[in-house]
Amino acid sequence: MKTAQEWFDEYAVSHQNHTNQLIHYICVPAIFFSVIGLLMSIPTGFLEDTFGLYNPLLENWAVVVGILISIFYLRLGFWYFAQMIFFILLAIIGNYWLGNNVNLLYASILIFVVAWIGQFYGHKVEGKKPSFIKDLQFLLIGPLWVVKKLSK
């Protein structure tokens, strides 16, 4: 497995343009947030029957997927893992709030589509294809790259 720095270096190749970077600082978290919302929109009957907690913040498909992708981040390093766990938890709490105020599925689809339009525009400005076209794991590196950049 590549080191975190190897992932970041490879990701940076198609993210040199300042405008594209700014777009990514907005759109990557928005896409991540919307995917969490889409996962939280999946009916949870199976999880409730399995775990019996009846807590929508714990028993949802975003938590299940979040645990699985956290393994990827843990393999990159504990600090990356901790940052992304925090990011995932914020997204779950934010989507829980959003879902109590609007239809979460529709809001998540809207955010997802608008953010991807922004992403592709950013790559048009950059003049390079998105990294995930080369390797789907970059879909997990993108959010970590943004967190790393914004935490400096």
Sine and cosine of phi, psi and omega as CSV:
sin_phi,cos_phi,sin_psi,cos_psi,sin_omega,cos_omega
0.00,0.00,0.61,-0.80,0.02,-1.00
-0.93,0.36,0.45,-0.89,0.11,-0.99
-0.98,0.22,0.26,-0.97,0.04,-1.00
-0.86,0.52,-0.68,0.74,-0.02,-1.00
-0.90,0.43,-0.60,0.80,0.06,-1.00
-0.89,0.45,-0.67,0.75,0.05,-1.00
-0.88,0.47,-0.74,0.67,-0.03,-1.00
-0.89,0.46,-0.66,0.75,0.01,-1.00
-0.89,0.45,-0.68,0.73,0.01,-1.00
-0.93,0.36,-0.62,0.78,0.02,-1.00
-0.91,0.42,-0.62,0.79,-0.06,-1.00
-0.90,0.44,-0.41,0.91,-0.03,-1.00
-0.84,0.54,-0.64,0.77,-0.02,-1.00
-0.98,-0.21,0.37,0.93,0.01,-1.00
-0.65,-0.76,0.79,0.62,-0.02,-1.00
-1.00,-0.05,-0.55,0.84,-0.08,-1.00
-0.94,0.35,0.75,-0.67,-0.04,-1.00
-0.86,0.51,-0.67,0.74,0.01,-1.00
-0.89,0.45,-0.70,0.71,0.03,-1.00
-0.88,0.47,-0.65,0.76,0.03,-1.00
-0.89,0.45,-0.70,0.71,0.02,-1.00
-0.87,0.49,-0.68,0.74,0.03,-1.00
-0.88,0.48,-0.66,0.75,0.00,-1.00
-0.91,0.42,-0.59,0.81,0.01,-1.00
-0.88,0.48,-0.44,0.90,0.02,-1.00
-1.00,-0.09,-0.77,0.64,-0.17,-0.98
-0.97,0.25,-0.59,0.81,0.01,-1.00
-0.89,0.46,-0.76,0.65,0.07,-1.00
-0.88,0.48,-0.58,0.81,0.01,-1.00
-0.91,0.42,-0.67,0.75,0.04,-1.00
-0.90,0.43,-0.72,0.70,0.02,-1.00
-0.85,0.52,-0.74,0.67,0.02,-1.00
-0.85,0.52,-0.69,0.72,-0.04,-1.00
-0.93,0.36,-0.58,0.82,0.04,-1.00
-0.91,0.40,-0.65,0.76,0.09,-1.00
-0.86,0.52,-0.69,0.72,0.03,-1.00
-0.88,0.47,-0.67,0.74,0.03,-1.00
-0.89,0.45,-0.67,0.74,0.03,-1.00
-0.90,0.43,-0.60,0.80,0.02,-1.00
-0.95,0.31,-0.26,0.97,0.02,-1.00
-0.99,0.13,-0.23,0.97,0.02,-1.00
-0.95,0.30,0.74,-0.67,0.02,-1.00
-0.79,0.61,0.62,-0.78,-0.13,-0.99
-0.95,-0.31,0.23,0.97,-0.04,-1.00
-0.80,0.61,-0.71,0.71,0.01,-1.00
-0.87,0.50,-0.71,0.71,0.00,-1.00
-0.91,0.40,-0.65,0.76,0.02,-1.00
-0.90,0.43,-0.66,0.76,0.02,-1.00
-0.92,0.39,-0.57,0.82,-0.05,-1.00
-0.97,0.25,-0.73,0.69,-0.12,-0.99
-0.98,-0.18,-0.46,0.89,0.06,-1.00
0.91,0.41,0.38,0.92,-0.01,-1.00
-1.00,0.07,-0.52,0.85,-0.02,-1.00
0.80,0.60,0.65,0.76,0.05,-1.00
-0.89,-0.46,0.93,-0.36,-0.08,-1.00
-0.91,0.42,-0.33,0.94,0.06,-1.00
-0.98,0.20,-0.34,0.94,0.00,-1.00
-0.95,-0.31,-0.61,0.80,-0.05,-1.00
-0.99,-0.16,0.99,0.15,0.10,-0.99
-0.46,-0.89,0.30,-0.95,-0.09,-1.00
-0.95,0.32,-0.36,0.93,0.06,-1.00
-0.92,0.40,-0.61,0.79,0.04,-1.00
-0.91,0.41,-0.70,0.72,0.00,-1.00
-0.87,0.49,-0.77,0.64,0.00,-1.00
-0.92,0.40,-0.62,0.78,0.04,-1.00
-0.86,0.51,-0.65,0.76,0.05,-1.00
-0.90,0.44,-0.68,0.73,-0.01,-1.00
-0.90,0.43,-0.71,0.71,-0.02,-1.00
-0.96,0.27,-0.36,0.93,0.05,-1.00
-0.89,0.45,-0.46,0.89,0.05,-1.00
-0.89,0.46,-0.66,0.75,0.05,-1.00
-0.85,0.52,-0.74,0.68,-0.01,-1.00
-0.92,0.39,-0.61,0.80,0.02,-1.00
-0.89,0.45,-0.60,0.80,0.03,-1.00
-0.92,0.40,-0.41,0.91,0.05,-1.00
-0.99,0.16,-0.44,0.90,0.01,-1.00
0.49,-0.87,0.51,-0.86,-0.07,-1.00
-0.88,0.48,-0.67,0.74,-0.04,-1.00
-0.90,0.44,-0.64,0.77,0.06,-1.00
-0.90,0.45,-0.67,0.75,0.05,-1.00
-0.86,0.52,-0.75,0.66,-0.03,-1.00
-0.89,0.46,-0.68,0.73,0.01,-1.00
-0.89,0.46,-0.68,0.73,-0.05,-1.00
-0.97,0.26,-0.52,0.85,0.11,-0.99
-0.87,0.49,-0.71,0.71,0.04,-1.00
-0.87,0.50,-0.71,0.71,0.01,-1.00
-0.88,0.47,-0.69,0.73,0.03,-1.00
-0.90,0.44,-0.71,0.71,0.00,-1.00
-0.89,0.46,-0.66,0.75,0.07,-1.00
-0.87,0.49,-0.66,0.75,0.00,-1.00
-0.91,0.41,-0.63,0.77,0.02,-1.00
-0.91,0.41,-0.72,0.69,0.01,-1.00
-0.90,0.44,-0.69,0.73,0.03,-1.00
-0.89,0.46,-0.65,0.76,0.03,-1.00
-0.95,0.32,-0.56,0.83,0.08,-1.00
-0.87,0.48,-0.72,0.69,0.05,-1.00
-0.88,0.47,-0.74,0.67,0.00,-1.00
-0.85,0.52,-0.69,0.72,-0.01,-1.00
-0.91,0.42,-0.38,0.92,0.07,-1.00
-0.99,0.15,-0.19,0.98,-0.06,-1.00
-0.91,-0.42,-0.46,0.89,0.03,-1.00
-0.59,-0.80,0.12,-0.99,0.08,-1.00
-0.94,0.35,0.92,-0.39,-0.11,-0.99
-0.90,0.44,-0.64,0.77,-0.01,-1.00
-0.88,0.48,-0.76,0.65,-0.02,-1.00
-0.91,0.41,-0.65,0.76,0.03,-1.00
-0.90,0.44,-0.66,0.75,0.00,-1.00
-0.91,0.41,-0.66,0.76,0.04,-1.00
-0.89,0.45,-0.70,0.72,0.00,-1.00
-0.88,0.47,-0.75,0.67,0.02,-1.00
-0.87,0.49,-0.70,0.72,-0.02,-1.00
-0.86,0.51,-0.76,0.64,-0.04,-1.00
-0.91,0.42,-0.74,0.67,-0.03,-1.00
-0.89,0.45,-0.67,0.75,-0.01,-1.00
-0.92,0.39,-0.62,0.79,0.04,-1.00
-0.93,0.36,-0.58,0.82,0.10,-1.00
-0.87,0.50,-0.70,0.71,0.06,-1.00
-0.87,0.50,-0.69,0.72,0.01,-1.00
-0.86,0.50,-0.74,0.67,-0.03,-1.00
-0.93,0.38,-0.55,0.84,0.10,-0.99
-0.89,0.45,-0.71,0.71,0.03,-1.00
-0.84,0.53,-0.65,0.76,0.02,-1.00
-0.96,0.28,-0.43,0.90,0.11,-0.99
-0.92,0.39,-0.70,0.72,0.06,-1.00
-0.88,0.48,-0.69,0.73,0.00,-1.00
-0.90,0.43,-0.59,0.81,-0.05,-1.00
0.99,0.11,0.29,0.96,0.01,-1.00
-0.71,-0.70,0.50,-0.87,0.02,-1.00
-0.94,0.34,0.48,-0.88,0.08,-1.00
-0.87,0.50,0.57,-0.82,-0.05,-1.00
-0.88,0.48,-0.55,0.84,-0.08,-1.00
-0.91,0.41,-0.29,0.96,0.05,-1.00
-0.92,0.40,-0.53,0.85,0.04,-1.00
-0.98,0.19,-0.65,0.76,-0.07,-1.00
-0.45,-0.89,0.86,-0.52,-0.05,-1.00
-0.89,0.46,-0.34,0.94,0.02,-1.00
-0.90,0.44,-0.34,0.94,0.05,-1.00
-0.91,0.42,-0.31,0.95,0.10,-0.99
-0.91,0.42,-0.42,0.91,0.08,-1.00
-1.00,-0.02,-0.45,0.89,0.01,-1.00
-0.96,0.27,-0.61,0.79,-0.03,-1.00
-0.77,0.63,-0.80,0.60,0.01,-1.00
-0.88,0.47,-0.62,0.78,0.02,-1.00
-0.93,0.38,-0.62,0.79,0.05,-1.00
-0.88,0.48,-0.69,0.72,0.02,-1.00
-0.91,0.42,-0.72,0.69,0.02,-1.00
-0.86,0.52,-0.69,0.72,0.01,-1.00
-0.89,0.46,-0.72,0.69,-0.02,-1.00
-0.90,0.44,-0.70,0.71,-0.07,-1.00
-0.97,0.25,-0.36,0.93,-0.01,-1.00
-1.00,0.10,-0.08,1.00,0.02,-1.00
-0.98,0.20,0.00,0.00,0.00,0.00
